[in-house]
Amino acid sequence: MSLKHTLIGLAVVVLAACAPATPSSTPAPTATPAPAATTAPSARTVTLQFWTVLPAGSTTDKELDALLRAFQLDYPDIRIVVSSQPTATELYRRVVASVAAGTLPDLVAGGDADIAQYARIKALAPLDDFIGGANGLSTAELADILPALQETLKPGDPDNKVYSLPFARGVVGLYYNWSAMKAIGITNTPRTWDEFRLHARTLTRSPVRGFAYRSEATVFEAMLLSRGGSFYDAKLSKATFNAPAGVDALAYLGDGVKEGWIYRAATPADLNDFAAGRAMFTIASTTLIPAYQQAIDAAAAKGGKTFEWGVAALPQAEGKKPTLILDGSNIAMMRGTPDKMQAAWTFMRWLMSPKAAAAWTQASGALPARAAARDLLKDYFVKVPAQKQALDELSPVAHPGPVVRASAEVRQLAEGAIAAFESGKTAPNVALDDAAAKATVLLNAK
């Protein structure tokens, strides 16, 4: 099947959704089989269960459905049924329960910490033999995986084996309204946090404000890292987000809120405000680039203004080189029968082709797994320059975060500290010290 046909199938779905949906609060999974190929399944059809995080009815749900349509045109004897949970935490709990019950799925998507834990409990099938097999990945193809994504293939695994491949990875970056910046004489994206304050304050004119932030651990971690801080110490045995860099990050947000150029906006309000020209800067994953473009187009269709925009590295501490966070999920194969695992590998291998990688980038905003996909994205980059920025400017300085077993719980503690500070009743150092102490206990729990 040609790339043209793959992209057309995905584009139809992407254009059908104008804005990202709000995640469902319903914990029960949904199961959506990939639509059948032009012929009915034969007796040789292998059905795979793929568990992931997809808010019910979301844009991402539709995009994955389109991806599976394209795959099944190439492999009509492999049928993939998607079961989703609205959050990564709920998905993790369901997978662990399936291990105990002996009812494993065939494929699972997850963050690095979750993938590493599935490997530790021997629920995953190592991919090394598949990679080196007849339908594997050559040395040149492995080398063609983006360097940042190569770092995710063996997340925290003690036996040095490959357990996952890139699936929906992005970089946490700074979204900026370039038209508004140029209109007042700004000639560059903010390189330091002092410069960011100057730009955002200057651009603030009621009802427009400079920076809409989400009080989430990922945004806090990105700001922490940009100041030379980190969530953990080098041994991953102590939480360090309460160090001066973390306190400074919270104080910076608090000062901006008091001064009126920063405001808190829950997802997707930050995206929608940016699209409508009410916010000049946001911090979010580059996997949201298609959603930002769709929201901007939708706002323009209702009479709003179109404008130039892009994504850049976050401002950094004075003299510090940019280091960005790689976020998102990889895809892994669970242990199963030989026919199931071979079919699962066929799908994973297909995802790694430049054709599929390019199509998936256009639909989902994920970084293309293969550098070779870049040539197939030239026309798309002209239409959505921010996606080119994500690949060429942000991914080279992006790295996955540390892999710790208690990652989800630690991040919840950090978000609790942010909420305590935002309440106005707790100083940033006090809120962070309390959360870091509790996080350190979790890190050392046996």
C-alpha positions as CSV (number, residue, x, y, z in Angstrom):
1,M,0.0,0.0,0.0
2,S,1.3,3.5,-0.8
3,L,2.1,6.3,1.6
4,K,-0.5,8.4,-0.2
5,H,-3.3,5.9,0.7
6,T,-2.1,5.6,4.3
7,L,-2.1,9.4,4.7
8,I,-5.5,9.8,3.1
9,G,-7.0,7.3,5.5
10,L,-5.4,9.1,8.5
11,A,-6.2,12.6,7.2
12,V,-9.9,11.9,6.9
13,V,-10.0,11.0,10.6
14,V,-7.9,13.9,11.7
15,L,-10.0,16.5,9.9
16,A,-13.1,15.1,11.4
17,A,-12.0,16.3,14.8
18,C,-11.6,20.0,15.3
19,A,-10.4,20.0,18.9
20,P,-9.2,17.5,21.5
21,A,-11.8,15.9,23.7
22,T,-11.8,16.2,27.5
23,P,-10.6,12.9,29.0
24,S,-13.3,10.6,30.2
25,S,-13.7,10.1,33.9
26,T,-15.2,6.6,33.4
27,P,-12.6,3.9,34.5
28,A,-14.2,1.1,32.5
29,P,-12.2,0.2,29.4
30,T,-13.6,0.4,26.0
31,A,-12.8,-2.2,23.3
32,T,-12.7,-1.1,19.7
33,P,-11.7,-3.6,17.0
34,A,-10.0,-2.4,14.0
35,P,-12.4,-2.3,11.1
36,A,-12.3,-5.4,9.0
37,A,-10.4,-5.5,5.7
38,T,-12.2,-5.7,2.4
39,T,-12.7,-9.4,2.9
40,A,-14.0,-11.3,6.0
41,P,-11.4,-12.6,8.4
42,S,-10.1,-16.1,7.4
43,A,-9.5,-19.0,9.7
44,R,-5.8,-17.9,9.8
45,T,-6.7,-14.5,11.3
46,V,-4.8,-13.7,14.5
47,T,-6.6,-11.4,16.9
48,L,-4.4,-9.2,19.1
49,Q,-5.5,-7.3,22.2
50,F,-3.8,-3.9,22.4
51,W,-4.1,-2.0,25.7
52,T,-3.4,1.7,25.8
53,V,-4.5,5.1,27.2
54,L,-7.2,6.7,24.9
55,P,-9.8,9.0,26.4
56,A,-13.1,7.7,25.0
57,G,-14.1,9.4,21.8
58,S,-11.0,11.5,21.7
59,T,-9.1,12.7,18.6
60,T,-6.3,10.2,19.5
61,D,-8.9,7.4,19.6
62,K,-9.9,8.2,16.0
63,E,-6.3,8.6,14.9
64,L,-5.3,5.1,16.2
65,D,-8.4,3.6,14.5
66,A,-7.2,5.1,11.2
67,L,-3.7,3.7,11.8
68,L,-5.1,0.2,12.3
69,R,-7.1,0.6,9.2
70,A,-3.9,1.3,7.2
71,F,-2.1,-1.7,8.9
72,Q,-4.9,-4.1,8.2
73,L,-4.9,-3.2,4.5
74,D,-1.3,-4.5,4.5
75,Y,-1.9,-7.4,6.8
76,P,-5.6,-8.5,6.6
77,D,-5.0,-11.7,8.6
78,I,-4.0,-9.7,11.7
79,R,-6.9,-8.1,13.7
80,I,-6.2,-5.7,16.5
81,V,-8.7,-4.9,19.2
82,V,-8.0,-1.8,21.3
83,S,-9.0,-1.6,24.9
84,S,-8.3,1.7,26.6
85,Q,-8.2,3.4,30.0
86,P,-8.5,7.2,30.5
87,T,-5.3,7.5,32.5
88,A,-1.9,5.8,32.6
89,T,-2.3,4.9,36.2
90,E,-5.5,3.0,35.6
91,L,-3.9,1.2,32.6
92,Y,-0.9,0.2,34.8
93,R,-3.2,-1.3,37.5
94,R,-5.2,-3.2,34.9
95,V,-2.1,-4.7,33.3
96,V,-0.6,-5.8,36.7
97,A,-4.0,-7.4,37.5
98,S,-3.9,-9.2,34.2
99,V,-0.5,-10.6,35.0
100,A,-1.8,-12.1,38.3
101,A,-4.9,-13.4,36.5
102,G,-3.0,-14.9,33.6
103,T,-5.1,-12.8,31.1
104,L,-2.4,-10.7,29.5
105,P,-3.0,-8.6,26.5
106,D,-0.7,-9.0,23.4
107,L,0.5,-5.4,23.1
108,V,0.6,-2.6,25.6
109,A,1.6,1.1,25.4
110,G,3.1,2.7,28.4
111,G,5.6,5.2,29.8
112,D,9.2,4.2,30.5
113,A,8.6,3.5,34.3
114,D,5.6,1.2,33.5
115,I,7.4,-0.6,30.7
116,A,10.4,-1.2,33.0
117,Q,8.1,-2.6,35.7
118,Y,6.4,-5.0,33.3
119,A,9.8,-6.2,32.3
120,R,10.9,-6.8,35.9
121,I,7.9,-9.0,36.6
122,K,8.6,-11.0,33.5
123,A,5.4,-10.0,31.7
124,L,7.1,-8.8,28.6
125,A,8.7,-10.7,25.7
126,P,12.2,-9.4,24.9
127,L,12.4,-8.0,21.4
128,D,16.1,-8.8,20.7
129,D,15.4,-12.1,18.8
130,F,12.7,-10.5,16.8
131,I,14.9,-7.5,15.9
132,G,17.6,-9.9,14.8
133,G,15.3,-12.2,12.9
134,A,14.3,-12.5,9.3
135,N,11.7,-9.8,9.6
136,G,13.7,-7.8,12.0
137,L,15.5,-4.4,12.0
138,S,18.8,-4.0,10.3
139,T,21.8,-2.3,12.0
140,A,21.1,0.7,9.7
141,E,17.5,0.8,10.6
142,L,18.2,0.7,14.3
143,A,20.7,3.5,13.9
144,D,18.1,5.5,12.0
145,I,15.9,5.6,15.2
146,L,16.0,9.2,16.6
147,P,18.8,9.3,19.3
148,A,16.3,10.5,21.9
149,L,14.1,7.6,21.2
150,Q,16.9,5.1,21.2
151,E,17.3,6.0,24.9
152,T,13.9,4.5,25.6
153,L,14.4,1.0,24.2
154,K,15.9,-0.4,27.5
155,P,14.3,1.7,30.2
156,G,15.8,0.7,33.6
157,D,16.1,-2.9,32.5
158,P,18.6,-5.0,34.5
159,D,19.3,-7.6,31.8
160,N,20.1,-5.0,29.0
161,K,17.5,-6.3,26.6
162,V,15.1,-4.3,24.3
163,Y,11.6,-4.5,25.6
164,S,9.8,-1.7,23.7
165,L,9.8,0.5,20.6
166,P,8.8,4.2,20.2
167,F,5.1,4.7,19.8
168,A,3.7,8.2,20.8
169,R,6.7,10.2,22.0
170,G,6.9,14.0,22.2
171,V,9.0,16.7,23.7
172,V,7.8,19.1,26.4
173,G,8.3,22.5,24.8
174,L,7.3,26.1,24.8
175,Y,4.4,27.1,22.4
176,Y,4.6,30.7,21.4
177,N,2.6,33.2,19.3
178,W,5.2,34.5,16.8
179,S,2.9,37.0,15.1
180,A,2.2,38.8,18.4
181,M,5.8,38.8,19.4
182,K,7.0,40.2,16.1
183,A,4.3,42.9,16.2
184,I,5.9,44.5,19.2
185,G,9.5,44.1,18.0
186,I,10.5,40.8,19.7
187,T,13.0,39.1,17.4
188,N,13.7,35.8,19.3
189,T,12.0,33.3,21.5
190,P,12.9,33.8,25.2
191,R,16.3,32.3,26.0
192,T,16.2,32.9,29.8
193,W,13.4,33.0,32.4
194,D,14.1,36.8,32.9
195,E,13.6,37.3,29.2
196,F,10.5,35.2,29.3
197,R,9.1,37.4,32.0
198,L,9.8,40.5,30.0
199,H,8.2,39.1,26.8
200,A,5.1,37.7,28.6
201,R,4.5,40.9,30.7
202,T,4.9,43.1,27.6
203,L,2.4,41.0,25.6
204,T,-0.2,41.0,28.4
205,R,-3.1,43.3,27.6
206,S,-6.5,42.5,29.0
207,P,-8.0,40.1,28.1
208,V,-4.7,38.7,26.7
209,R,-2.2,37.3,29.1
210,G,1.3,36.2,28.6
211,F,1.4,32.6,30.0
212,A,-1.2,30.0,30.6
213,Y,0.3,27.2,32.7
214,R,-1.0,23.8,33.8
215,S,-0.3,22.8,37.4
216,E,0.9,19.3,36.4
217,A,4.1,17.5,37.3
218,T,5.3,17.4,33.7
219,V,5.2,21.2,33.4
220,F,6.8,21.6,36.8
221,E,9.5,19.1,35.9
222,A,10.3,20.9,32.7
223,M,10.7,24.2,34.5
224,L,12.8,22.5,37.2
225,L,15.1,20.9,34.6
226,S,15.5,24.2,32.8
227,R,16.8,25.7,36.0
228,G,19.4,23.0,36.5
229,G,17.3,21.0,38.9
230,S,16.0,17.4,38.9
231,F,13.3,15.3,40.4
232,Y,15.8,12.8,41.9
233,D,19.4,12.5,42.9
234,A,21.9,10.5,40.8
235,K,21.2,7.3,42.7
236,L,17.4,7.7,42.4
237,S,17.1,7.2,46.1
238,K,16.1,10.7,47.1
239,A,13.6,13.2,45.8
240,T,15.3,16.5,45.0
241,F,12.5,18.6,43.5
242,N,12.5,20.7,46.7
243,A,16.0,22.0,46.0
244,P,16.4,25.8,45.2
245,A,15.5,25.2,41.5
246,G,12.1,23.8,42.5
247,V,11.3,26.5,45.0
248,D,12.3,29.1,42.4
249,A,10.1,27.5,39.8
250,L,7.0,27.7,42.1
251,A,7.9,31.2,43.3
252,Y,8.3,32.3,39.7
253,L,4.8,31.1,38.9
254,G,3.3,32.7,42.0
255,D,4.9,36.0,41.3
256,G,3.6,36.0,37.7
257,V,0.1,35.2,38.9
258,K,0.2,38.1,41.4
259,E,1.5,40.4,38.6
260,G,-1.3,39.3,36.3
261,W,0.7,37.9,33.3
262,I,0.5,34.3,34.4
263,Y,-2.7,32.3,35.0
264,R,-3.5,28.7,35.7
265,A,-5.5,26.9,33.0
266,A,-6.5,23.2,33.1
267,T,-6.3,21.1,29.9
268,P,-7.6,21.9,27.3
269,A,-8.2,25.6,28.3
270,D,-4.6,26.5,27.8
271,L,-4.7,25.1,24.3
272,N,-8.0,26.8,23.4
273,D,-6.9,30.1,24.9
274,F,-3.7,30.0,22.8
275,A,-5.7,29.2,19.7
276,A,-8.0,32.2,20.4
277,G,-5.1,34.6,21.0
278,R,-5.9,34.9,24.7
279,A,-2.6,33.4,25.8
280,M,0.8,34.1,24.2
281,F,2.8,31.2,25.7
282,T,2.0,27.7,27.0
283,I,4.1,24.6,27.9
284,A,3.0,21.3,26.5
285,S,4.1,18.2,24.7
286,T,4.8,18.4,21.0
287,T,2.4,15.5,20.5
288,L,-0.3,18.2,20.8
289,I,0.9,20.1,17.7
290,P,-1.9,18.7,15.5
291,A,-4.4,19.5,18.2
292,Y,-3.1,23.1,18.4
293,Q,-3.2,23.5,14.7
294,Q,-6.8,22.2,14.5
295,A,-7.9,24.5,17.4
296,I,-6.3,27.5,15.6
297,D,-8.0,26.6,12.4
298,A,-11.3,26.1,14.2
299,A,-11.0,29.5,15.9
300,A,-10.2,31.2,12.6
301,A,-13.3,29.5,11.0
302,K,-15.4,31.2,13.7
303,G,-13.9,34.7,12.9
304,G,-10.7,34.6,14.9
305,K,-7.3,35.6,13.5
306,T,-4.8,33.2,12.0
307,F,-1.3,33.7,13.2
308,E,2.2,32.4,13.0
309,W,3.2,30.1,15.9
310,G,5.8,27.6,16.9
311,V,7.4,25.5,19.6
312,A,10.8,26.2,21.1
313,A,13.0,25.0,24.0
314,L,11.9,26.3,27.4
315,P,13.8,29.3,28.7
316,Q,16.9,28.1,30.6
317,A,19.0,29.3,33.5
318,E,21.7,31.8,32.6
319,G,24.5,30.0,30.7
320,K,22.7,26.6,30.7
321,K,22.4,24.6,27.5
322,P,18.8,23.4,26.8
323,T,17.9,20.0,28.1
324,L,14.3,19.0,27.4
325,I,12.0,16.2,28.6
326,L,11.0,13.4,26.3
327,D,7.5,12.3,27.2
328,G,4.8,9.9,25.9
329,S,4.7,6.2,25.5
330,N,6.4,3.2,23.9
331,I,4.8,0.0,22.7
332,A,5.7,-3.4,24.1
333,M,4.9,-7.1,23.5
334,M,3.5,-9.2,26.3
335,R,4.5,-12.9,26.6
336,G,2.2,-15.2,24.6
337,T,1.9,-18.0,22.1
338,P,4.4,-18.0,19.2
339,D,1.7,-17.0,16.6
340,K,0.5,-14.1,18.7
341,M,4.0,-12.8,19.4
342,Q,4.9,-13.1,15.7
343,A,1.8,-11.1,14.7
344,A,2.5,-8.5,17.4
345,W,6.0,-8.1,16.1
346,T,4.7,-7.7,12.6
347,F,2.6,-4.7,13.8
348,M,5.5,-3.3,15.8
349,R,7.9,-3.7,12.8
350,W,5.3,-2.0,10.5
351,L,5.1,1.0,12.8
352,M,8.9,1.4,12.4
353,S,8.7,1.7,8.6
354,P,9.3,5.3,7.4
355,K,5.9,5.2,5.6
356,A,4.0,4.4,8.8
357,A,6.1,6.6,11.0
358,A,5.5,9.6,8.7
359,A,1.7,8.9,8.6
360,W,1.5,8.5,12.4
361,T,3.4,11.8,12.9
362,Q,0.9,13.7,10.8
363,A,-2.0,12.1,12.6
364,S,-0.8,12.1,16.2
365,G,2.0,14.6,16.5
366,A,4.4,11.9,17.7
367,L,8.0,12.2,16.8
368,P,8.7,10.0,13.8
369,A,10.4,6.8,15.1
370,R,12.7,6.8,12.0
371,A,14.8,9.7,10.7
372,A,14.1,8.4,7.2
373,A,10.5,9.5,7.6
374,R,11.7,13.1,7.4
375,D,11.8,13.1,3.6
376,L,8.1,11.9,3.5
377,L,7.1,14.8,5.8
378,K,8.4,17.7,3.7
379,D,5.0,18.8,2.5
380,Y,3.5,18.5,6.0
381,F,6.3,20.5,7.5
382,V,5.4,23.4,5.1
383,K,1.8,23.3,6.4
384,V,2.7,22.8,10.1
385,P,6.2,24.2,10.7
386,A,6.0,23.5,14.4
387,Q,6.2,19.8,13.7
388,K,9.5,20.4,11.9
389,Q,10.8,22.4,14.9
390,A,9.9,19.5,17.2
391,L,11.9,17.1,15.1
392,D,14.9,19.3,14.1
393,E,15.3,21.7,17.1
394,L,13.8,20.0,20.2
395,S,14.3,16.3,19.8
396,P,18.2,16.6,19.6
397,V,18.3,18.0,23.1
398,A,15.5,15.8,24.6
399,H,16.0,12.9,26.9
400,P,13.6,10.6,28.8
401,G,13.3,11.2,32.5
402,P,14.7,8.9,35.2
403,V,13.0,5.5,35.5
404,V,11.8,4.8,39.1
405,R,9.1,2.3,40.2
406,A,7.2,4.9,42.3
407,S,7.1,7.5,39.5
408,A,3.3,7.9,39.4
409,E,3.1,8.3,43.2
410,V,6.0,10.7,43.3
411,R,4.4,12.9,40.6
412,Q,1.1,12.9,42.5
413,L,3.0,14.2,45.5
414,A,4.6,16.9,43.5
415,E,1.2,18.0,42.1
416,G,-0.1,18.0,45.7
417,A,2.7,20.3,46.7
418,I,1.9,22.7,43.8
419,A,-1.8,22.7,44.8
420,A,-0.9,23.4,48.4
421,F,1.2,26.4,47.3
422,E,-1.5,27.6,44.9
423,S,-3.9,27.7,47.8
424,G,-1.9,30.6,49.3
425,K,-1.6,28.9,52.6
426,T,1.7,27.2,52.2
427,A,5.1,28.6,51.2
428,P,6.7,26.9,48.2
429,N,9.7,25.5,50.2
430,V,7.4,24.1,52.9
431,A,5.1,22.4,50.3
432,L,7.9,20.9,48.4
433,D,9.9,19.8,51.4
434,D,6.9,17.8,52.7
435,A,6.2,16.2,49.3
436,A,9.9,15.4,48.8
437,A,10.2,13.7,52.2
438,K,7.2,11.5,51.4
439,A,8.6,10.8,47.9
440,T,12.0,9.7,49.3
441,V,10.2,7.2,51.5
442,L,8.5,5.7,48.5
443,L,11.8,5.6,46.5
444,N,13.4,3.4,49.2
445,A,10.4,1.2,49.9
446,K,11.2,-2.5,49.3
